[in-house]
Amino acid sequence: MSNTEHIVARGHLFELVELPQPDGRTFELARRAPGVRVIIPDRDAGRLLLTKEYRRELSGYDYRLPGGKVFDSLQEYEAFLSSGKDIEVPASTKAIAESAEEAGIDVEGVKLFKISRLGATVQWDLFVFEATGWTKRQGGQALEAGEVVDEVAWVDYDNVKAKILKGEMQEERIALILLQWLEAIGSHK
């Protein structure tokens, strides 16, 4: 955040920011606290864990990676930013928590695979982690109020690719990262 920015409007999760440009024009952007997604592989079996989740913005179901918000409000995010601490720490903690909540999986550790940056005019980063170890959680999912995850499925790598290419994974920036992950591990062999 720059000292010259002007907050035009602020909600619970988003804020609208204006930044003066050297030529006198104003650059406008929307900012949201970051989110996380978790790739949970079963490499021995050549498959990934996907959730089938109801999404209001789609008025229907979508296959997803488990994930959620790193901070529950813009105020929490801004307070964290002013601390000067590394954002990867709370992001990895949230990735582990979301795996338990949405997928019923206790993740033992995560490593950052990639950060998806939405763009210059909308700042909403998604931290994509890979689970480095996991076990099935006693008691299963612990969904938050309002979350509707009807299915937690282990899907083989080829069928994950097919779901992406058929549009059954509609969070497209995560679908692209998932294709990159599959390519990096050599799932095409």
Buried (B, 14 or more C-beta within 10 A) or exposed (E): EEEEBEEEEBEEBBBBBBBEEEEEEEEEBBBBBBBBBBBBBEEEEBBBBBBBBBEEEEEEBBBBBBBBBBBEEBEBBBEBEEEEEEBBEBBBEBBBBBBBBBBBBBBEEBEBBBBBEBEEEEBBBBBBBBBEEBEEBEEEBEEEEEBEBEEBEBBBBEBBBEBBEEEBBBBEBBBBBBBEBBEEBEBEE
